[in-house]
Amino acid sequence: MTLSPIRPSCGQTYTGEAQTVAAGAAAFITWLALAGALASFLAGAVFSARIAAGRPRRWLAVLVWPLVMTWFTGAAGEQAARLNKALVAFIACLMIAAAAWSAAANLHRFAR
């Protein structure tokens, strides 16, 4: 067991087992959020393919749909709303994955 070089004021700083469980939970949340990001990206690709039907460069709209949202300005309200919801879900899942990954990395580092 490695102790902190800082003089303890309230006891030892190493908690071992609890941090290992928390690190595993954070890693699980990371993978879950990445799966959600993939699912929302694929949903957005399907929605953009439906909106871009009959337009030139449809394949580009499907592959990089978050970057070509301005192409869909003439889309119907319901279709545009679905695409916007997919974009919000994609970004939210990426932010959760980044935060959980950061927490998992810190907890894995402290658990060693």
Biopython code that builds the backbone (N, CA, C, O; Angstrom):
import numpy as np
from Bio.PDB.StructureBuilder import StructureBuilder

atoms = [
    (1, "MET", "N", (0.850, -1.168, 0.000)),
    (1, "MET", "CA", (0.000, 0.000, 0.000)),
    (1, "MET", "C", (0.900, 1.237, 0.000)),
    (1, "MET", "O", (1.796, 1.373, 0.833)),
    (2, "THR", "N", (0.643, 2.125, -0.946)),
    (2, "THR", "CA", (1.425, 3.345, -1.058)),
    (2, "THR", "C", (0.668, 4.492, -0.406)),
    (2, "THR", "O", (-0.489, 4.756, -0.733)),
    (3, "LEU", "N", (1.332, 5.162, 0.512)),
    (3, "LEU", "CA", (0.705, 6.293, 1.180)),
    (3, "LEU", "C", (1.084, 7.576, 0.475)),
    (3, "LEU", "O", (2.106, 7.655, -0.206)),
    (4, "SER", "N", (0.261, 8.559, 0.647)),
    (4, "SER", "CA", (0.514, 9.860, 0.048)),
    (4, "SER", "C", (1.701, 10.524, 0.744)),
    (4, "SER", "O", (1.867, 10.380, 1.955)),
    (5, "PRO", "N", (2.540, 11.260, -0.024)),
    (5, "PRO", "CA", (3.657, 11.959, 0.604)),
    (5, "PRO", "C", (3.195, 13.151, 1.444)),
    (5, "PRO", "O", (3.976, 13.698, 2.222)),
    (6, "ILE", "N", (1.951, 13.552, 1.295)),
    (6, "ILE", "CA", (1.409, 14.658, 2.081)),
    (6, "ILE", "C", (1.040, 14.138, 3.461)),
    (6, "ILE", "O", (0.427, 13.078, 3.587)),
    (7, "ARG", "N", (1.406, 14.869, 4.474)),
    (7, "ARG", "CA", (1.122, 14.443, 5.833)),
    (7, "ARG", "C", (-0.392, 14.336, 6.035)),
    (7, "ARG", "O", (-1.105, 15.309, 5.788)),
    (8, "PRO", "N", (-0.901, 13.185, 6.474)),
    (8, "PRO", "CA", (-2.344, 13.013, 6.603)),
    (8, "PRO", "C", (-2.916, 13.835, 7.759)),
    (8, "PRO", "O", (-2.336, 13.905, 8.843)),
    (9, "SER", "N", (-4.052, 14.446, 7.501)),
    (9, "SER", "CA", (-4.735, 15.195, 8.555)),
    (9, "SER", "C", (-5.952, 14.430, 9.071)),
    (9, "SER", "O", (-6.404, 14.651, 10.194)),
    (10, "CYS", "N", (-6.481, 13.524, 8.234)),
    (10, "CYS", "CA", (-7.675, 12.770, 8.623)),
    (10, "CYS", "C", (-7.491, 11.281, 8.396)),
    (10, "CYS", "O", (-8.484, 10.560, 8.305)),
    (11, "GLY", "N", (-6.295, 10.802, 8.302)),
    (11, "GLY", "CA", (-6.064, 9.382, 8.073)),
    (11, "GLY", "C", (-5.478, 9.155, 6.693)),
    (11, "GLY", "O", (-5.005, 10.088, 6.045)),
    (12, "GLN", "N", (-5.512, 7.906, 6.249)),
    (12, "GLN", "CA", (-4.912, 7.541, 4.981)),
    (12, "GLN", "C", (-5.738, 8.072, 3.817)),
    (12, "GLN", "O", (-6.956, 8.214, 3.926)),
    (13, "THR", "N", (-5.067, 8.367, 2.691)),
    (13, "THR", "CA", (-5.754, 8.865, 1.505)),
    (13, "THR", "C", (-6.090, 7.760, 0.525)),
    (13, "THR", "O", (-6.811, 8.002, -0.442)),
    (14, "TYR", "N", (-5.601, 6.580, 0.739)),
    (14, "TYR", "CA", (-5.833, 5.455, -0.163)),
    (14, "TYR", "C", (-7.028, 4.655, 0.326)),
    (14, "TYR", "O", (-7.065, 4.222, 1.477)),
    (15, "THR", "N", (-8.021, 4.456, -0.566)),
    (15, "THR", "CA", (-9.199, 3.682, -0.172)),
    (15, "THR", "C", (-9.344, 2.389, -0.941)),
    (15, "THR", "O", (-10.237, 1.602, -0.626)),
    (16, "GLY", "N", (-8.527, 2.134, -1.915)),
    (16, "GLY", "CA", (-8.433, 0.853, -2.594)),
    (16, "GLY", "C", (-9.688, 0.324, -3.232)),
    (16, "GLY", "O", (-10.023, 0.727, -4.345)),
    (17, "GLU", "N", (-10.397, -0.568, -2.566)),
    (17, "GLU", "CA", (-11.506, -1.322, -3.145)),
    (17, "GLU", "C", (-12.646, -0.434, -3.617)),
    (17, "GLU", "O", (-13.196, -0.685, -4.689)),
    (18, "ALA", "N", (-13.016, 0.568, -2.881)),
    (18, "ALA", "CA", (-14.136, 1.424, -3.274)),
    (18, "ALA", "C", (-13.834, 2.152, -4.575)),
    (18, "ALA", "O", (-14.729, 2.331, -5.401)),
    (19, "GLN", "N", (-12.609, 2.570, -4.768)),
    (19, "GLN", "CA", (-12.253, 3.256, -5.999)),
    (19, "GLN", "C", (-12.247, 2.303, -7.181)),
    (19, "GLN", "O", (-12.550, 2.718, -8.300)),
    (20, "THR", "N", (-11.916, 1.053, -6.970)),
    (20, "THR", "CA", (-11.916, 0.076, -8.046)),
    (20, "THR", "C", (-13.339, -0.164, -8.539)),
    (20, "THR", "O", (-13.565, -0.255, -9.745)),
    (21, "VAL", "N", (-14.295, -0.267, -7.630)),
    (21, "VAL", "CA", (-15.696, -0.446, -8.005)),
    (21, "VAL", "C", (-16.190, 0.794, -8.743)),
    (21, "VAL", "O", (-16.878, 0.679, -9.757)),
    (22, "ALA", "N", (-15.848, 1.959, -8.247)),
    (22, "ALA", "CA", (-16.266, 3.200, -8.896)),
    (22, "ALA", "C", (-15.632, 3.334, -10.281)),
    (22, "ALA", "O", (-16.278, 3.816, -11.212)),
    (23, "ALA", "N", (-14.398, 2.921, -10.420)),
    (23, "ALA", "CA", (-13.735, 2.978, -11.723)),
    (23, "ALA", "C", (-14.425, 2.052, -12.716)),
    (23, "ALA", "O", (-14.615, 2.413, -13.878)),
    (24, "GLY", "N", (-14.794, 0.877, -12.269)),
    (24, "GLY", "CA", (-15.517, -0.051, -13.136)),
    (24, "GLY", "C", (-16.880, 0.484, -13.538)),
    (24, "GLY", "O", (-17.298, 0.325, -14.685)),
    (25, "ALA", "N", (-17.576, 1.120, -12.601)),
    (25, "ALA", "CA", (-18.876, 1.706, -12.913)),
    (25, "ALA", "C", (-18.734, 2.855, -13.904)),
    (25, "ALA", "O", (-19.551, 2.992, -14.815)),
    (26, "ALA", "N", (-17.720, 3.667, -13.738)),
    (26, "ALA", "CA", (-17.491, 4.769, -14.672)),
    (26, "ALA", "C", (-17.129, 4.248, -16.060)),
    (26, "ALA", "O", (-17.550, 4.820, -17.065)),
    (27, "ALA", "N", (-16.362, 3.182, -16.119)),
    (27, "ALA", "CA", (-16.021, 2.586, -17.412)),
    (27, "ALA", "C", (-17.266, 2.010, -18.082)),
    (27, "ALA", "O", (-17.432, 2.133, -19.295)),
    (28, "PHE", "N", (-18.135, 1.385, -17.299)),
    (28, "PHE", "CA", (-19.384, 0.850, -17.846)),
    (28, "PHE", "C", (-20.255, 1.975, -18.405)),
    (28, "PHE", "O", (-20.833, 1.834, -19.482)),
    (29, "ILE", "N", (-20.351, 3.079, -17.684)),
    (29, "ILE", "CA", (-21.141, 4.221, -18.149)),
    (29, "ILE", "C", (-20.536, 4.796, -19.422)),
    (29, "ILE", "O", (-21.261, 5.245, -20.310)),
    (30, "THR", "N", (-19.210, 4.784, -19.515)),
    (30, "THR", "CA", (-18.550, 5.263, -20.731)),
    (30, "THR", "C", (-18.971, 4.438, -21.939)),
    (30, "THR", "O", (-19.349, 4.988, -22.973)),
    (31, "TRP", "N", (-18.905, 3.117, -21.806)),
    (31, "TRP", "CA", (-19.275, 2.247, -22.925)),
    (31, "TRP", "C", (-20.756, 2.350, -23.249)),
    (31, "TRP", "O", (-21.143, 2.290, -24.416)),
    (32, "LEU", "N", (-21.578, 2.503, -22.239)),
    (32, "LEU", "CA", (-23.014, 2.670, -22.466)),
    (32, "LEU", "C", (-23.293, 3.966, -23.225)),
    (32, "LEU", "O", (-24.110, 3.984, -24.145)),
    (33, "ALA", "N", (-22.627, 5.035, -22.847)),
    (33, "ALA", "CA", (-22.819, 6.318, -23.529)),
    (33, "ALA", "C", (-22.288, 6.268, -24.960)),
    (33, "ALA", "O", (-22.882, 6.864, -25.858)),
    (34, "LEU", "N", (-21.190, 5.571, -25.181)),
    (34, "LEU", "CA", (-20.674, 5.434, -26.546)),
    (34, "LEU", "C", (-21.619, 4.611, -27.417)),
    (34, "LEU", "O", (-21.769, 4.891, -28.606)),
    (35, "ALA", "N", (-22.254, 3.604, -26.833)),
    (35, "ALA", "CA", (-23.260, 2.837, -27.578)),
    (35, "ALA", "C", (-24.458, 3.724, -27.918)),
    (35, "ALA", "O", (-25.009, 3.636, -29.015)),
    (36, "GLY", "N", (-24.852, 4.569, -26.984)),
    (36, "GLY", "CA", (-25.940, 5.503, -27.258)),
    (36, "GLY", "C", (-25.571, 6.508, -28.336)),
    (36, "GLY", "O", (-26.409, 6.867, -29.164)),
    (37, "ALA", "N", (-24.325, 6.964, -28.335)),
    (37, "ALA", "CA", (-23.865, 7.889, -29.373)),
    (37, "ALA", "C", (-23.889, 7.219, -30.739)),
    (37, "ALA", "O", (-24.289, 7.833, -31.728)),
    (38, "LEU", "N", (-23.463, 5.964, -30.797)),
    (38, "LEU", "CA", (-23.495, 5.233, -32.062)),
    (38, "LEU", "C", (-24.932, 5.046, -32.548)),
    (38, "LEU", "O", (-25.224, 5.236, -33.728)),
    (39, "ALA", "N", (-25.823, 4.674, -31.632)),
    (39, "ALA", "CA", (-27.224, 4.476, -32.004)),
    (39, "ALA", "C", (-27.863, 5.772, -32.487)),
    (39, "ALA", "O", (-28.594, 5.766, -33.477)),
    (40, "SER", "N", (-27.598, 6.880, -31.805)),
    (40, "SER", "CA", (-28.189, 8.144, -32.237)),
    (40, "SER", "C", (-27.560, 8.632, -33.543)),
    (40, "SER", "O", (-28.237, 9.276, -34.344)),
    (41, "PHE", "N", (-26.271, 8.335, -33.771)),
    (41, "PHE", "CA", (-25.659, 8.696, -35.048)),
    (41, "PHE", "C", (-26.296, 7.913, -36.187)),
    (41, "PHE", "O", (-26.585, 8.468, -37.247)),
    (42, "LEU", "N", (-26.512, 6.625, -35.964)),
    (42, "LEU", "CA", (-27.149, 5.811, -37.002)),
    (42, "LEU", "C", (-28.589, 6.243, -37.248)),
    (42, "LEU", "O", (-29.049, 6.248, -38.390)),
    (43, "ALA", "N", (-29.303, 6.606, -36.187)),
    (43, "ALA", "CA", (-30.668, 7.109, -36.357)),
    (43, "ALA", "C", (-30.654, 8.407, -37.160)),
    (43, "ALA", "O", (-31.490, 8.597, -38.043)),
    (44, "GLY", "N", (-29.716, 9.298, -36.861)),
    (44, "GLY", "CA", (-29.591, 10.533, -37.623)),
    (44, "GLY", "C", (-29.245, 10.272, -39.080)),
    (44, "GLY", "O", (-29.716, 10.985, -39.965)),
    (45, "ALA", "N", (-28.430, 9.262, -39.338)),
    (45, "ALA", "CA", (-28.085, 8.914, -40.715)),
    (45, "ALA", "C", (-29.316, 8.428, -41.475)),
    (45, "ALA", "O", (-29.512, 8.774, -42.640)),
    (46, "VAL", "N", (-30.139, 7.628, -40.814)),
    (46, "VAL", "CA", (-31.371, 7.148, -41.447)),
    (46, "VAL", "C", (-32.323, 8.312, -41.709)),
    (46, "VAL", "O", (-32.906, 8.404, -42.790)),
    (47, "PHE", "N", (-32.483, 9.197, -40.730)),
    (47, "PHE", "CA", (-33.372, 10.343, -40.909)),
    (47, "PHE", "C", (-32.878, 11.273, -42.009)),
    (47, "PHE", "O", (-33.677, 11.793, -42.788)),
    (48, "SER", "N", (-31.556, 11.487, -42.079)),
    (48, "SER", "CA", (-31.023, 12.358, -43.126)),
    (48, "SER", "C", (-31.154, 11.710, -44.494)),
    (48, "SER", "O", (-31.337, 12.409, -45.490)),
    (49, "ALA", "N", (-31.064, 10.384, -44.560)),
    (49, "ALA", "CA", (-31.257, 9.698, -45.842)),
    (49, "ALA", "C", (-32.695, 9.867, -46.328)),
    (49, "ALA", "O", (-32.936, 10.017, -47.526)),
    (50, "ARG", "N", (-33.641, 9.842, -45.404)),
    (50, "ARG", "CA", (-35.042, 10.046, -45.790)),
    (50, "ARG", "C", (-35.275, 11.473, -46.264)),
    (50, "ARG", "O", (-36.013, 11.698, -47.222)),
    (51, "ILE", "N", (-34.653, 12.428, -45.603)),
    (51, "ILE", "CA", (-34.830, 13.829, -45.993)),
    (51, "ILE", "C", (-34.132, 14.109, -47.321)),
    (51, "ILE", "O", (-34.656, 14.851, -48.151)),
    (52, "ALA", "N", (-32.961, 13.525, -47.528)),
    (52, "ALA", "CA", (-32.157, 13.795, -48.717)),
    (52, "ALA", "C", (-32.523, 12.924, -49.903)),
    (52, "ALA", "O", (-31.789, 12.900, -50.891)),
    (53, "ALA", "N", (-33.625, 12.216, -49.835)),
    (53, "ALA", "CA", (-34.021, 11.336, -50.936)),
    (53, "ALA", "C", (-34.216, 12.172, -52.207)),
    (53, "ALA", "O", (-34.931, 13.174, -52.196)),
    (54, "GLY", "N", (-33.581, 11.754, -53.284)),
    (54, "GLY", "CA", (-33.710, 12.433, -54.563)),
    (54, "GLY", "C", (-32.791, 13.620, -54.739)),
    (54, "GLY", "O", (-32.793, 14.229, -55.808)),
    (55, "ARG", "N", (-32.019, 13.968, -53.755)),
    (55, "ARG", "CA", (-31.093, 15.100, -53.877)),
    (55, "ARG", "C", (-29.716, 14.583, -54.296)),
    (55, "ARG", "O", (-29.376, 13.426, -54.049)),
    (56, "PRO", "N", (-28.937, 15.444, -54.926)),
    (56, "PRO", "CA", (-27.571, 15.017, -55.276)),
    (56, "PRO", "C", (-26.709, 14.868, -54.025)),
    (56, "PRO", "O", (-26.949, 15.519, -53.008)),
    (57, "ARG", "N", (-25.736, 14.033, -54.115)),
    (57, "ARG", "CA", (-24.794, 13.751, -53.010)),
    (57, "ARG", "C", (-25.512, 13.258, -51.759)),
    (57, "ARG", "O", (-25.193, 13.678, -50.647)),
    (58, "ARG", "N", (-26.461, 12.384, -51.941)),
    (58, "ARG", "CA", (-27.210, 11.833, -50.805)),
    (58, "ARG", "C", (-26.287, 11.043, -49.878)),
    (58, "ARG", "O", (-26.446, 11.092, -48.658)),
    (59, "TRP", "N", (-25.340, 10.328, -50.436)),
    (59, "TRP", "CA", (-24.437, 9.512, -49.626)),
    (59, "TRP", "C", (-23.619, 10.374, -48.672)),
    (59, "TRP", "O", (-23.308, 9.952, -47.558)),
    (60, "LEU", "N", (-23.268, 11.596, -49.116)),
    (60, "LEU", "CA", (-22.522, 12.494, -48.247)),
    (60, "LEU", "C", (-23.393, 12.964, -47.080)),
    (60, "LEU", "O", (-22.917, 13.097, -45.953)),
    (61, "ALA", "N", (-24.657, 13.209, -47.363)),
    (61, "ALA", "CA", (-25.585, 13.627, -46.309)),
    (61, "ALA", "C", (-25.775, 12.527, -45.276)),
    (61, "ALA", "O", (-25.995, 12.812, -44.098)),
    (62, "VAL", "N", (-25.692, 11.295, -45.699)),
    (62, "VAL", "CA", (-25.851, 10.171, -44.767)),
    (62, "VAL", "C", (-24.601, 9.988, -43.910)),
    (62, "VAL", "O", (-24.715, 9.715, -42.715)),
    (63, "LEU", "N", (-23.425, 10.129, -44.490)),
    (63, "LEU", "CA", (-22.184, 9.879, -43.759)),
    (63, "LEU", "C", (-21.848, 10.970, -42.752)),
    (63, "LEU", "O", (-21.437, 10.677, -41.629)),
    (64, "VAL", "N", (-22.019, 12.207, -43.144)),
    (64, "VAL", "CA", (-21.613, 13.320, -42.272)),
    (64, "VAL", "C", (-22.807, 14.229, -41.969)),
    (64, "VAL", "O", (-22.705, 15.452, -42.069)),
    (65, "TRP", "N", (-23.915, 13.635, -41.606)),
    (65, "TRP", "CA", (-25.151, 14.403, -41.428)),
    (65, "TRP", "C", (-25.060, 15.505, -40.381)),
    (65, "TRP", "O", (-25.739, 16.518, -40.552)),
    (66, "PRO", "N", (-24.270, 15.390, -39.302)),
    (66, "PRO", "CA", (-24.220, 16.530, -38.377)),
    (66, "PRO", "C", (-23.562, 17.770, -38.996)),
    (66, "PRO", "O", (-23.811, 18.890, -38.551)),
    (67, "LEU", "N", (-22.734, 17.574, -40.006)),
    (67, "LEU", "CA", (-22.012, 18.693, -40.615)),
    (67, "LEU", "C", (-22.772, 19.336, -41.770)),
    (67, "LEU", "O", (-22.428, 20.439, -42.195)),
    (68, "VAL", "N", (-23.795, 18.667, -42.280)),
    (68, "VAL", "CA", (-24.524, 19.197, -43.440)),
    (68, "VAL", "C", (-25.983, 19.484, -43.084)),
    (68, "VAL", "O", (-26.870, 19.348, -43.926)),
    (69, "MET", "N", (-26.226, 19.876, -41.846)),
    (69, "MET", "CA", (-27.602, 20.152, -41.409)),
    (69, "MET", "C", (-28.214, 21.320, -42.188)),
    (69, "MET", "O", (-29.435, 21.394, -42.328)),
    (70, "THR", "N", (-27.389, 22.221, -42.688)),
    (70, "THR", "CA", (-27.930, 23.361, -43.421)),
    (70, "THR", "C", (-28.513, 22.962, -44.772)),
    (70, "THR", "O", (-29.283, 23.718, -45.364)),
    (71, "TRP", "N", (-28.154, 21.788, -45.258)),
    (71, "TRP", "CA", (-28.717, 21.310, -46.515)),
    (71, "TRP", "C", (-30.195, 20.984, -46.379)),
    (71, "TRP", "O", (-30.925, 20.961, -47.370)),
    (72, "PHE", "N", (-30.636, 20.730, -45.150)),
    (72, "PHE", "CA", (-32.000, 20.259, -44.929)),
    (72, "PHE", "C", (-32.941, 21.377, -44.484)),
    (72, "PHE", "O", (-33.887, 21.122, -43.739)),
    (73, "THR", "N", (-32.698, 22.598, -44.922)),
    (73, "THR", "CA", (-33.527, 23.722, -44.476)),
    (73, "THR", "C", (-34.947, 23.634, -45.008)),
    (73, "THR", "O", (-35.863, 24.166, -44.381)),
    (74, "GLY", "N", (-35.156, 22.990, -46.125)),
    (74, "GLY", "CA", (-36.501, 22.890, -46.694)),
    (74, "GLY", "C", (-37.252, 21.654, -46.250)),
    (74, "GLY", "O", (-38.297, 21.341, -46.821)),
    (75, "ALA", "N", (-36.760, 20.942, -45.256)),
    (75, "ALA", "CA", (-37.395, 19.703, -44.815)),
    (75, "ALA", "C", (-38.664, 20.001, -44.044)),
    (75, "ALA", "O", (-38.825, 21.082, -43.478)),
    (76, "ALA", "N", (-39.564, 19.030, -44.030)),
    (76, "ALA", "CA", (-40.811, 19.164, -43.274)),
    (76, "ALA", "C", (-40.498, 19.274, -41.786)),
    (76, "ALA", "O", (-39.452, 18.820, -41.322)),
    (77, "GLY", "N", (-41.409, 19.875, -41.055)),
    (77, "GLY", "CA", (-41.181, 20.121, -39.632)),
    (77, "GLY", "C", (-40.932, 18.874, -38.825)),
    (77, "GLY", "O", (-40.035, 18.848, -37.982)),
    (78, "GLU", "N", (-41.715, 17.832, -39.070)),
    (78, "GLU", "CA", (-41.559, 16.591, -38.303)),
    (78, "GLU", "C", (-40.231, 15.910, -38.608)),
    (78, "GLU", "O", (-39.574, 15.394, -37.704)),
    (79, "GLN", "N", (-39.836, 15.906, -39.877)),
    (79, "GLN", "CA", (-38.563, 15.283, -40.254)),
    (79, "GLN", "C", (-37.382, 16.053, -39.677)),
    (79, "GLN", "O", (-36.423, 15.461, -39.180)),
    (80, "ALA", "N", (-37.461, 17.365, -39.749)),
    (80, "ALA", "CA", (-36.379, 18.185, -39.195)),
    (80, "ALA", "C", (-36.297, 18.038, -37.683)),
    (80, "ALA", "O", (-35.205, 18.040, -37.115)),
    (81, "ALA", "N", (-37.444, 17.911, -37.032)),
    (81, "ALA", "CA", (-37.459, 17.736, -35.576)),
    (81, "ALA", "C", (-36.794, 16.420, -35.187)),
    (81, "ALA", "O", (-36.051, 16.372, -34.207)),
    (82, "ARG", "N", (-37.050, 15.359, -35.936)),
    (82, "ARG", "CA", (-36.405, 14.068, -35.643)),
    (82, "ARG", "C", (-34.893, 14.161, -35.812)),
    (82, "ARG", "O", (-34.130, 13.638, -34.999)),
    (83, "LEU", "N", (-34.480, 14.825, -36.864)),
    (83, "LEU", "CA", (-33.045, 14.963, -37.113)),
    (83, "LEU", "C", (-32.386, 15.802, -36.023)),
    (83, "LEU", "O", (-31.281, 15.486, -35.581)),
    (84, "ASN", "N", (-33.045, 16.851, -35.596)),
    (84, "ASN", "CA", (-32.500, 17.682, -34.514)),
    (84, "ASN", "C", (-32.423, 16.906, -33.205)),
    (84, "ASN", "O", (-31.459, 17.052, -32.454)),
    (85, "LYS", "N", (-33.427, 16.087, -32.927)),
    (85, "LYS", "CA", (-33.405, 15.271, -31.704)),
    (85, "LYS", "C", (-32.263, 14.256, -31.753)),
    (85, "LYS", "O", (-31.611, 14.001, -30.740)),
    (86, "ALA", "N", (-32.027, 13.686, -32.917)),
    (86, "ALA", "CA", (-30.908, 12.750, -33.053)),
    (86, "ALA", "C", (-29.576, 13.464, -32.827)),
    (86, "ALA", "O", (-28.666, 12.905, -32.216)),
    (87, "LEU", "N", (-29.464, 14.689, -33.317)),
    (87, "LEU", "CA", (-28.236, 15.451, -33.117)),
    (87, "LEU", "C", (-28.024, 15.784, -31.640)),
    (87, "LEU", "O", (-26.910, 15.667, -31.130)),
    (88, "VAL", "N", (-29.091, 16.199, -30.956)),
    (88, "VAL", "CA", (-28.982, 16.506, -29.527)),
    (88, "VAL", "C", (-28.611, 15.249, -28.737)),
    (88, "VAL", "O", (-27.770, 15.308, -27.840)),
    (89, "ALA", "N", (-29.230, 14.119, -29.063)),
    (89, "ALA", "CA", (-28.912, 12.860, -28.374)),
    (89, "ALA", "C", (-27.465, 12.449, -28.628)),
    (89, "ALA", "O", (-26.785, 11.977, -27.717)),
    (90, "PHE", "N", (-26.990, 12.625, -29.859)),
    (90, "PHE", "CA", (-25.613, 12.280, -30.204)),
    (90, "PHE", "C", (-24.623, 13.120, -29.391)),
    (90, "PHE", "O", (-23.672, 12.583, -28.823)),
    (91, "ILE", "N", (-24.845, 14.423, -29.335)),
    (91, "ILE", "CA", (-23.942, 15.310, -28.605)),
    (91, "ILE", "C", (-24.008, 15.034, -27.104)),
    (91, "ILE", "O", (-22.978, 15.036, -26.428)),
    (92, "ALA", "N", (-25.215, 14.796, -26.576)),
    (92, "ALA", "CA", (-25.348, 14.506, -25.146)),
    (92, "ALA", "C", (-24.624, 13.214, -24.778)),
    (92, "ALA", "O", (-23.943, 13.152, -23.755)),
    (93, "CYS", "N", (-24.770, 12.190, -25.603)),
    (93, "CYS", "CA", (-24.076, 10.922, -25.331)),
    (93, "CYS", "C", (-22.563, 11.088, -25.393)),
    (93, "CYS", "O", (-21.840, 10.490, -24.596)),
    (94, "LEU", "N", (-22.081, 11.893, -26.329)),
    (94, "LEU", "CA", (-20.632, 12.126, -26.396)),
    (94, "LEU", "C", (-20.127, 12.864, -25.168)),
    (94, "LEU", "O", (-19.045, 12.563, -24.664)),
    (95, "MET", "N", (-20.902, 13.830, -24.681)),
    (95, "MET", "CA", (-20.485, 14.565, -23.482)),
    (95, "MET", "C", (-20.490, 13.658, -22.254)),
    (95, "MET", "O", (-19.577, 13.733, -21.431)),
    (96, "ILE", "N", (-21.493, 12.810, -22.121)),
    (96, "ILE", "CA", (-21.543, 11.878, -20.991)),
    (96, "ILE", "C", (-20.391, 10.893, -21.073)),
    (96, "ILE", "O", (-19.768, 10.579, -20.058)),
    (97, "ALA", "N", (-20.100, 10.400, -22.274)),
    (97, "ALA", "CA", (-18.995, 9.460, -22.443)),
    (97, "ALA", "C", (-17.663, 10.110, -22.087)),
    (97, "ALA", "O", (-16.813, 9.481, -21.458)),
    (98, "ALA", "N", (-17.479, 11.359, -22.484)),
    (98, "ALA", "CA", (-16.228, 12.049, -22.167)),
    (98, "ALA", "C", (-16.079, 12.252, -20.662)),
    (98, "ALA", "O", (-14.995, 12.056, -20.112)),
    (99, "ALA", "N", (-17.155, 12.640, -20.001)),
    (99, "ALA", "CA", (-17.094, 12.853, -18.550)),
    (99, "ALA", "C", (-16.853, 11.539, -17.810)),
    (99, "ALA", "O", (-16.055, 11.488, -16.874)),
    (100, "ALA", "N", (-17.541, 10.482, -18.228)),
    (100, "ALA", "CA", (-17.363, 9.184, -17.573)),
    (100, "ALA", "C", (-15.972, 8.620, -17.837)),
    (100, "ALA", "O", (-15.373, 8.003, -16.956)),
    (101, "TRP", "N", (-15.461, 8.826, -19.033)),
    (101, "TRP", "CA", (-14.119, 8.359, -19.357)),
    (101, "TRP", "C", (-13.087, 9.085, -18.489)),
    (101, "TRP", "O", (-12.143, 8.471, -17.991)),
    (102, "SER", "N", (-13.274, 10.372, -18.317)),
    (102, "SER", "CA", (-12.369, 11.139, -17.470)),
    (102, "SER", "C", (-12.410, 10.633, -16.029)),
    (102, "SER", "O", (-11.370, 10.466, -15.391)),
    (103, "ALA", "N", (-13.612, 10.393, -15.526)),
    (103, "ALA", "CA", (-13.738, 9.875, -14.162)),
    (103, "ALA", "C", (-13.122, 8.485, -14.039)),
    (103, "ALA", "O", (-12.437, 8.194, -13.059)),
    (104, "ALA", "N", (-13.361, 7.632, -15.021)),
    (104, "ALA", "CA", (-12.794, 6.286, -14.988)),
    (104, "ALA", "C", (-11.270, 6.324, -15.028)),
    (104, "ALA", "O", (-10.607, 5.563, -14.324)),
    (105, "ALA", "N", (-10.718, 7.209, -15.852)),
    (105, "ALA", "CA", (-9.255, 7.307, -15.942)),
    (105, "ALA", "C", (-8.665, 7.764, -14.609)),
    (105, "ALA", "O", (-7.649, 7.233, -14.160)),
    (106, "ASN", "N", (-9.300, 8.741, -13.986)),
    (106, "ASN", "CA", (-8.796, 9.208, -12.696)),
    (106, "ASN", "C", (-8.931, 8.138, -11.623)),
    (106, "ASN", "O", (-8.022, 7.957, -10.813)),
    (107, "LEU", "N", (-10.042, 7.435, -11.607)),
    (107, "LEU", "CA", (-10.242, 6.407, -10.574)),
    (107, "LEU", "C", (-9.329, 5.210, -10.792)),
    (107, "LEU", "O", (-8.852, 4.619, -9.823)),
    (108, "HIS", "N", (-9.076, 4.843, -12.033)),
    (108, "HIS", "CA", (-8.138, 3.741, -12.301)),
    (108, "HIS", "C", (-6.736, 4.137, -11.883)),
    (108, "HIS", "O", (-5.981, 3.309, -11.373)),
    (109, "ARG", "N", (-6.388, 5.372, -12.089)),
    (109, "ARG", "CA", (-5.051, 5.848, -11.715)),
    (109, "ARG", "C", (-4.867, 5.815, -10.208)),
    (109, "ARG", "O", (-3.817, 5.395, -9.722)),
    (110, "PHE", "N", (-5.878, 6.254, -9.461)),
    (110, "PHE", "CA", (-5.786, 6.280, -8.003)),
    (110, "PHE", "C", (-5.881, 4.896, -7.400)),
    (110, "PHE", "O", (-5.377, 4.669, -6.300)),
    (111, "ALA", "N", (-6.517, 3.959, -8.098)),
    (111, "ALA", "CA", (-6.696, 2.631, -7.544)),
    (111, "ALA", "C", (-5.413, 1.803, -7.585)),
    (111, "ALA", "O", (-5.307, 0.794, -6.887)),
    (112, "ARG", "N", (-4.462, 2.209, -8.376)),
    (112, "ARG", "CA", (-3.207, 1.432, -8.494)),
    (112, "ARG", "C", (-2.287, 1.675, -7.335)),
    (112, "ARG", "O", (-1.198, 1.103, -7.280)),
]
sb = StructureBuilder()
sb.init_structure("model")
sb.init_model(0)
sb.init_chain("A")
sb.init_seg("    ")
for serial, (resi, resn, name, xyz) in enumerate(atoms, 1):
    if name == "N":
        sb.init_residue(resn, " ", resi, " ")
    sb.init_atom(name, np.array(xyz, "f"), 0.0, 1.0, " ", f" {name:<3s}", serial, name[0])
structure = sb.get_structure()
